[in-house]
Amino acid sequence: MNRVTLFFWVIFVQIFILNNIQLSGYINPYYYLIFILYTSSKNSKVSILLSSFLIGFTIDIFSNSYGTHAFASVLTAYLKIIWPAKLTNNKDSDEVVEMDNLSISEFLIFSLYFILIHHFTLFFLERCDFSEILSVLGLTLTSTIFTLFLFIIHKLFSSKRI
């Protein structure tokens, strides 16, 4: 799936399907994050950050969330740029980490790390109160599990068949 198609696909799924599913307020899956993680690290850093901002801002517009998605998306993209090989078994190399080339275990670790950071940032910015930290952690945990489940489905359906 090319980058433009993936961009519009994840926005469609997020806005029209996932944002309208009511799961008792404790599960908020954010599938659009897959766009940021699947963006090739070979692209310029500016284009990665701008496209991450654009997707987060688009979700903010449709969710009335005042920039929290844009901030969390740009933070996630920035961390993806500066910590690429540290999260996989390629600790000694500086080679580019691409989601398509990762084994399923590396994919899970890589995805889980960035989903947790994104979700915690997003929910903390929404609540913006240290007295709500347990609520933020609960939302982060439950939403991360569901988002990771969606990522696994995406990986299974988008993997190249040999």
N, C-alpha and C positions, 0 to 999 in steps of 0.2 A: 504494500500500500504506500503510495507516495505521500510526501509531506502535506501537500495541500488537501488531498482527499482525507487523510487522517485528521487534519485540523477540523474540517467541516463535520466529519463523522463523530468525533468526540464531543464537539459542541452540540450537535443534534442529540446524541444519546444523553448527555448531561442535562441539557435544558428541558427537553421534551419528555424524557423518560425518567431518569434518576431523580431529578428535582421534584417530580410529581408523585413519587412513591413515598408513602408515609409509613415509616418503620419505627413507630413509637418515639420519634425524636432522638433516639440514641444511635441510630445508624444513618450516617450521611455519606454514601459512597461518592467519591470524586474520581470518576473514570478519566476525566480530561487530563489528569496527571500523566497518563500513558504517552500523550503527545510530547511532553517535555522529556521524558525518559527515552523515548524512541528517536528524538532528534539527534542526528549524527553529530558526533564530537568533531568531525572534520569541518563542519560549518564554522564560520567566524563566530567568535565569542559574542560580538555585538548582535549578530542575527539570532543567535540562540536566546540571548536575554530579551531582545525585542519581541521575538515570537512568543516567548513565555509570558511576557507582559501582556501581549495582545490577547492570548487565550485567557489569561486570568482576568483581564479587564472585560472581555466579552462575557465571561461567566458572571462577573460582578454586575454588569448592566442588567442581565436577565434575572439575577438573584437579589438585587437591591442590597448588596453587601458592602458598599462603600470602600472598595479597594482592598479588602482582606484577601481575596483570591489572587489579585494581581501581585500583592506583596509576597504571599506564600509561594506563588509560582516563580517569581523572579529569584527568591531565595533558593528554592529547589534547583533551578537552572544554574545558579551561581555555584552551588555546592557540587552539582554534577560536573561542572567545568573544572573546579579546583581539586576534586578528589576522585578522579576516574579509576585508577588502577588499585587504589588502596582498599577497595571493597571486594575485590575478587582475589583469586589465588595468584594473580600476577603481581605480587608485591615488589619484585625486583625490576619490573619493566615499566617503561613509560608509554607503552603502546595504548592506542585508543580503545576504550571499552565500548562496544556496540551491543545493544540489547539482543539483536538477532543472533549474535555469535555466542552468547552465553549459554552454558549448560543450564538445566532447570534449577539446580541447587544454587548456582551463582545468580541466576535470574531472580530467584526468591529472596536471596540475601540483599542484592542490589536494590530490588524494588521495595522490600520491607524497610530498609534504611531510609530511603527518600520519602516513602509514604508516611512513615512516622513523623519525620521532620515537618513535612508539608501539613499534615493534619494537626499536629500539636500547635504549629505556628498559626494556622487558620483559626482553630477553636479558641486559642488564647487571645488572639486579636479580637475575635467576636465577643468574648466575655470580658476581657481586659480588667480582670480582677483576681488578685492572688487568693482571695477567699473562695473562689470558684475552681481552684486547681484540681480538686478531686473530680469534679464534674468534667473538666477539660480532659483529664487523663482517662476517664471512663469513655467519653465520646471519642477520643483519639484511638483507644484500643478497639472498641467495637467497629468504628468506621474503617480502621486500618485492615481489620480482618476481612470485611466485606469488599473493600477496594482491592485487596490482594487477591481475593477470589475472582474478581472481575479481570484482573491482570493475567491470572493463570488461564482463564478462558480465552482471553485475547492472544496469549502466547501459543496456546494449543491450536487455535484456528488460523493464526497468521504464520505459523512455522512452515518453512519450506520443505515440501515433500521431496524425497530423493527417489 
